[in-house]
Amino acid sequence: MEQAQGPRPARGDVLAERYRLDERLDAVGFATTWRGLDEMLSRAVIVHVLDPEAATTPGVLSAARRASVATDSRFLRVLDALDEPVPFIVCEDSPGMRLRELLSYGPLSGVESAFIVREIADALSPMHTRGIFHRRLTPESVIITPNGNVKVVGFLIDAALSGEDEGPSREPALQEAEDVRALGKILYACLTQRWPVPAGRPQTKEFGLVAAPMTSPEVSNTPRWVPPATVNAKVPSSLDAVCVSILTPRAGTNQIRSVDQIVRAMNRAIGAADPDGDLEQRMRALAGRAGVTGTGMTPRVHALAEPLQEPLVSDALVEQAEVQRITREAAEQREALLAERAETAARISDEMKHRAAAEARAQERANSWSSTRLYRLLRWLAPLFVTVMLVIALSGVIHSSLTADTRGRGSADASAERAPGAPATASFTATSFDPTADGGEGAEHADEAALVTDSDTGTAWLTDLYTGSAAFSGLKPGTGLLLDLGETTSLTSLGVTFVGEPTGVQVMVPRDPDNASRETINDWTTVAADYEAGTQADIVFDGGLDTRYVLVYLTSLPEVDGGWQGGIAEITATT
């Protein structure tokens, strides 16, 4: 990075006859950061004063102007950016405490950690949609205000001040992955009070936090950070899984790749808790401690700023705990698979017993009828009765042909059209069913649901691709399509054309006939099932099924390249 010599700002200087410099906070090459005062509006501000001769100054000013679109209250917003005569950038200031400083007092609770990461991810989401990324998220980039709110510092500006805008622009997907990975590291730090330092750098301290422990070659072929729950037993399993998914994903697991996925995962972890209230209480408790400034933009602590003062935690005990964790996970997955197979076998056995009992009852009725006296009498009278009826019918045919041949043919055709007992199909609408309370995302490919009614098996509604197991990677019990017949209808059967095989499917009706609940699968009752359906399944309802709503719910998926994915090409409802 080029460093040019230019006029050095001093305390008390006033820029643009408006912004007074009061306290120097940081100096990075060609830029000096100050706490100042906007004398026109009498408000505290942060001022980045740039060297007018530095080649990097125009890029930093450009980054600041692009960052001005981030108007969410969770960002410290850019208020001004001028390049003459002394270039500088003015940003909001906020009372509070940097996350790095807050973590120096110990790790946070799972709910507090999830809230902080959720707020950052939620603020970044619309920016990512516009192709704009922070690219420099660290414990220095986050401020917790006295009332427990979260503020993101240095959007675009920190990366530019670090010289990252000097090179060619990186692909948006790589920049998004950089922000997602940084959020995973911030979550790790909140839960453990340790910072995941890359393996290629000295494992000392960064941003005032001790390096996260790493596994040895005996535990994993490639050194990786020990999961948070191994370092801190109080870490919730759901947040531990999120950290692993972002930072050290294992083969066959679903990896988190976007800030929107992080928001959903954090919302599930928070539930009905009050995390900002917890943070507010924590901030108030710390406010009285000596050395706690509570002023937000304190001087930075940079990476590798401190030597290691205590040994790393990657000792034999941690390695042993990680081996036990991996072994336990493998055992749990095996037990889950065996339980799933046992449940499937039990269901198939019950269905076979039911069919055998029905066939036995039918045979018993047939045997009892054939032994009656009436049956023996009818067996002798039947041939005589058939002969008489044939004579009567023949004479009627001859008479009809002589009197009205054409009219007879017309009557026969009309009678054929009105033949009783002919099956009819019922029309319906189909919508995606994937409740968030069951671990779903609200809907899977909702725009494809109507394709199951277009009489074209070449089009289909498909599920997402799952890489963990056929049972939706254990993330939820299933997903499916909700059929609305418009009114209560007596169904005799459903014909379903699946994409791939085998597919596990349950046909369900709502517990409340008038309410097709979309809240959870627990509000529905199973009326038929086939846990190893082929590409075509005909599900028959003995005695008819009177309902307006039917749920076709997939519980396991066929295997495809790269994982498991299923779908439905067509559904036919017969009355």
N, C-alpha and C positions, 0 to 999 in steps of 0.2 A: 504494500500500500504506500503510495506517495505521501510524504508529509512535507508540506510547504510551510514556510515561516510567514506569518502575517501578523497583523495587530492583535495583541493579546487583550481580551476583555478584563476588566478589573471590577472589584466590588464597588457599587455605587454608580456604575455607568448606566445611562438611560439610552435604550435603543428605540429608534423611530419616534423619539420624543414621547414615549409612552411606557416602555417596559424597563423597569429598574432591576438591576442585578443585585441580589442581597447575599446569597450564600452559594459557594461553588460546591457541587455535589460529585462531579465526576469529570474525568478528562480522558478521551479516547483519541489519540493521534491528532487529527485536525479539528476535533470538536470538543467543546467544553460545555458541560451541563450545569445550569444554575437554577436555584430557586429564586424567583423574583416576584415583582408586584406589577400588575397592570394598573398604572396610576389613573387611567381614565375611568375604569370601572371598579377600582379598589378591590381587586380580587387577586389571590395568590395564583401564580402560574409557574410553569417549568419552561425554561428557555435553553435551547440548544444553540450555542453560538458557533458558527462554522468559519474556517479559514477561507477568506475570499480567493486565495491563490491556489488552494488545493484542487487537484483535478477531480476529486471525488465529490466536491461540494454540490455541483449541479444535480448529480444522481440522488443525493440525500434530499435536496429540496423537492425534486420530482416525486420521490417516495412519500414525502410529507403531504404533498398535494393530493396524491392518490389516496392516502390514508384518511383524508378529510371526509370521505364518504362513510366512514365508520362512525355513525351518529348514535349508536346504541349507548344507553347510559352506563353499560358495563365496560366501555372503553374510556381511557383518558383521551379525550378528543383533541384533534389538532385545531387550534384557534387562528393561527396566522403563520405565514411563511413568506419571508421577503429576502431578496438577494442584493439589495443596494441600500446604503453603501457597505454595510457589514451584513453578510447573510446570516439569518437566524430563523429558528422555528419556535413557535410558542404553542405549548400544550397545557391542558388542564392540570391542576394539582389537586390532590385529594388527601384528606386526613386518613390515617390508618396505619397499617403495618405491612411491610413486605412479607410475602409468604415465607421466604428464607428466614426472616427474623422470627416469625411466629413458630416455625418448626424448630428453632433453637431451644424451645421450651419443652419439646417432646412431640411424639406423633399425635395425629388427630384421630378422632373416632371414625368409624366407617361411614356414618351418615354425613359428618362434616366433610370428609374427603370427597365423597360422591357429589355433594352439593357444589364444592369449589370447582371440580372438574366439569360438572354439568353446566355451570354458569359460563365457564370459559368456552366450552364446546358449543353451547347454544348461541352465544354472542358471535362466534366465528362462522356459524352455519350459513347465514345469508352472504357473508363475505366470500366463503368458498364457492357458493353458487355463482358469484360474479368473477371467479377466477383470481381472487386476491387472498393472500395467505400471510400469516404472521412471520413464520420461519425462524423465530428466535425466542420461543417460549421456554422460560426457565423459572425457578423460584424467585428470581429477581423481577420477573415480568408480571407478577400478580400482587395486588394490594388487597388486604382485607380491611374494610372500613370499620369504625367503632360500632356501627349497628349491624355488622355481620354481612354486609354486601361485598361483592367481588368486583374488582376493577382490573382490567387488562392494560398493561403499560407497553408503550413502544411499538404499536402496530405498524408494520413496515419500516418504521424509522430505525429500530434497533438493528435490523438486518442490514440496512443501508449504512448505518454508522460503523458497522463491523466490516464494511467493505464488500459485502456479498453481492451488491448490485454492479460491481465492476466487471464481472464476467458475463457470458451469454446467459440469457434467461433460461431457466430450467423448465422442464415439462410440468404442466399443472398437476398431473397425477403424482409426480415426485414431490412437489411442494406440499400437496395435501397429505401425502404419507408422512412428510417431515413433521407437520403440525400434529397429526394423529399420534405419531410415536412420542412427540414431546409431551402430549397430554397423558400418555401412558406412564411416562417417567415422573410427571408431576403427581399422578395418583399414587405411584409407588412411594415417592418421597413423603406424601401426606400420611400414608399408612404406616411407614416404617422409620421415618426420620433419617433416611439414607438415600443417596442419590445414585442412580444407575450410571456409573462412569463407563464409557466404552472400553472394551478389553485392550484396545491399542494404546490407551493413555495410562499414565501412572495411577495406580489404584490408591489415591490418597484422599484428598477432600476437594470438592467442587461446590461453589456457592455456600461455603460454610458447613456443608453436610458431609459426613463420612461416606466413603464409597460403599455401594451395595455389595454384599458378598456374592462371589461367583463360584460356580461348581468347579471341581477339579476334573481332570481327564478320566479318573476312575468312576465318576458319576455320570458324565456325559462326554461324548467325543469332542464336542466343541464347547468351550467354556461359555456359560450363560448365567444370567442373574438368577439367584435363588428366588423362588416365588415369595411374595410378601408374607404369606401365612406361615412360612417356615421361619422367618425372622421375627414375626410378631404373631403369637397365637391368637390374638384378639381380632385379627383381620377377617371379615366375613368371607365365606367361600365364594360368593358371587363376585365380589370385587377382586379377590385373588385370581379368579378365572379371567376377568377382564384384563388384568395386568399381563397374565401369561399370554392371552390371545393377541395383545398388541405388541409386547416386547419379545416374547420367546415362543411363538406359536409352534405347536407340534403338528406333525403330519396327520391328516385326517380330521382336523378340527376346524371349526369356522373361525376365520380371522376377522377382527374388526378393522375396517379400512376407511371409515368416514366418521366425521364428527357427529353426524346424525345418528349413527349406530351407538356412539358413545352416549349421546343424550338419552336414548331409549334405555340403555343398560343402567345408567345412573338413576333414571327415574324409577326403575324397578327396585334398585337398591335402597332408594330413599323412602319409597312407599308413602305412608301417611305421617312421617316424622316432620319435625320443625327444625331443619338444620341451620337456617339463618338465625333463629333464636338461640340455638346452642352456640353458634359462633359469636353472637353478640355477648352472651354471658362469659365466654372465654376471653373476649377482648376486654370486657370490663374488669375481669379478675386480674388481667395482666397490666391494666392501666396504672395500677398503683405501685408496680414493681420498679425498682431502681434500674435505670438504663433503658427503659422502654420509652421510645420517643413518641410513637403514635402519630408521626408526621407524614407517613406514607413514603414520599420520595426521599429516602435516606441515601447516603453514599453507597455505591454498589460494592458487592463482594464478588469478584470475578472468578472464573474457573481457575483451579490450581493456585488459588491465592494463599492457601495455608498448607503447611506441612502436616503430615499425618501425626496425630497425637495419641492415637489409641489403635490397637491391633484390629485388623479386619475380622469379620465374624465367620469367614469361610474356613472354620476349623473342622476337626473331625466330627464334632457333634452336629454341626450344620449339615455336613455332607451325609452323615448317617440319617438325619431327619429327611433329607431330600431323597435318598434311596428308599426309605420307608414310604415316603409320599408317592413316588412313582410306582412302587409295588402295590400300594393300597389302591391307587387309581386303576391299575390293570385288573386287580381282583374285583373291584366294584363294577368295572365294565363287563367282566366275564359273568359275574352274578346277575347283572341286569339282562344280559343276553340269554342266559339260561332261564331266568324267570319269564322272559318274553316268550321263549320257545315252549316252556311248560304251560303257560297260559293259553297259547295257541293250540297246543295239543289237547288241553282239557276242553276247550270250546269245540274243537272238531269232534272229540269223543262224545260230548253231550249232544251235538247235532246228529251223529250217527245213531246214538241210542234213541233219540226222539223219532227218527225216521223208521228204525226197526220196530219200535212200539206201534207206530201208526200202521205199518204194513201188517203186523200181527193182528191188530184189531180188525183190519179190513178182511183178512183171511178168515178170522173167526166168524165174522158176520156172514161171509159167503158159505162157510161150512154149515152154519146153523140153518140157513135158508134151504140148502140142498137136501136136508134131512126131513123136511116137513111133508105132511100128507098133501097139502095144496100143491107143493112143488112137483110131486110125483104125478098128480092128476093133470096139471098143466102140461107136463112133459108129453102125456099121451094126447091131449086135446089140441096142442099147438099145431101139429101138421094139418089136422082137419080145418082148423081156423084159418090157416094160411091159404089152403086150397080155396075155401069159400071166398075169401077176400080177393084172391087173384081173379076168380070168375067175375065178381062184381066189378072189379076195377077194369077188366077187359071190356065188359059190356059198356061201361061208362066212357071209355076211351073211344070205342067205335061210335057211340052216339054223338059224342062231342065232335069227332072229326067230320061227321056227316052234316052237322048243323052249323057249326061256327069254327072253322079251322083257324082262321086268322085271329078271331077274338080269343080263342083258346090259347094261342101262342102268346098273345099280349098279356093275358092274365097270368100265364106261367112265368113270364119274364118279370112282371111286377111282384109276383109272390117271391121269386128268388131274391129280388132286391131287398125285400122286407124280412128275409129269413131271420128268425129269432136267434139270440145267443152269439151273434157275430161280435168280436172284440172291437173296441173303439179306443182311440188314443186321446189323452187329455193334454191340453196346452198348459204351459207354465212359464214363469220367468225364473232365471237362475242368477244368484249373486254369490260372491266369495264369502266364506265363513272362516275366520281366523282370529278368535278373540285374544286381545292382549292379556287378559287375566289368566289365560292358559299358557302364556309364553309366546303367543303369535304377534303379528305386526298389524293386526286390524283387517288385512286382506292380502291374499296372494294372487297377483295377476288379475285384479278385479275386472280389467277391461276385456279379458278373454272369456269370462263366464258365459256370455251369450252364445259362444261358439258351440256349446253342447246341444243347442236347439236348432241348428241350421241345416240338419239332414246331410251334412258333409263330414265324413269320417276323416277327411284330409286336414281338417282344422280341429284344434283341441285347446282346452284349458289345461295349463301345466302348472305344477308346483315349482318352488325354488329347487335348486340343486343342493343336496345335503351331503356333506363329506364325512360325517361321523358314523352314521349307521342308517339302516333302512327305516328305523323308527324315528325319523326326523332328528337324528343326531342327539336324541334325548332332550331336545329343547322344548318340546311340547307334545301332547298326546296325538296330535294330528291336525289336519286341515280338510276343508271340503267345500261343497256347494249347497246352498239353501234354495230349495225349490218352493215357489209360491204358486199354487194351483188357482188362486183367485177366490175360491170358495171351497167349502167342505165337499170332498169328492170321495167316492168309494173306489179305491185302487185295488186291482187284482194282481198287478205285477209291475216291476221296473226292469227295463232292459238297459244295461250300462255297457258301453264300449270303452275299455280302458286303453291307455297308452303304455305298452309294455306289460310284462307279467313276471312274477305274481304280484298282485296288489291286495293289501288288506283293506276291507271296506266294511263299514257299519251303516245300516239304514236306520234313521232315528226320527222320532216325532217329539214335539215339545211336551213337557210335563203339563204346561198350561196350554190347552188347545188353541186359545185365542191370542197367545203371545209367543211369537217366534223369537225367543231370546237370542241376542247376539253377544251376551255378556260372557258366558262360559258354557262349555260342553256339558257341565253338570246339570244344566237346565233342560236336558234332552234325555229321552229314553230309547234304548235300542230295541227295535222290533225284528231285525233280521241282520245277519252278518255272514261274510265269506272272507276268511283271513288268508286265502291263497287263491284269489280269483284270477282267471285267465284274462285274455283280452276281451272276452265277451262273457258277461254275467247276466243271467235271467233270475231275478229275485221274485219269488212268488209269495203272495200273502194269502194263506189259507183262510177262507171265510171273508176275505176282503179287508181293506184298511181304510177306515173313514178318517180323513184328515184334510186340512188345507195346506199344511206345511210339511215338507219332507226334507231331511238333511242327509245327503250322501257324503259320508265322512271317511276319509282315507286315514288308516292307522299305520300302514307300512307301505314302502315304495319299492318299485323294481330297481335293480342295479343297472347303471349306465356308466359310460366312460367318465371317470373322475368322481363318482359317488353314487347317489341314489336320487332318482327323480321319477315322478309319476304324472298322471293326468287323465282326463276324461275327454273322449272325442264326441260321444253322443249319449243322450239319455232319452228313453222313451217310457212314458207313463201310460199304462193300459188300464181301462175301467171295465 
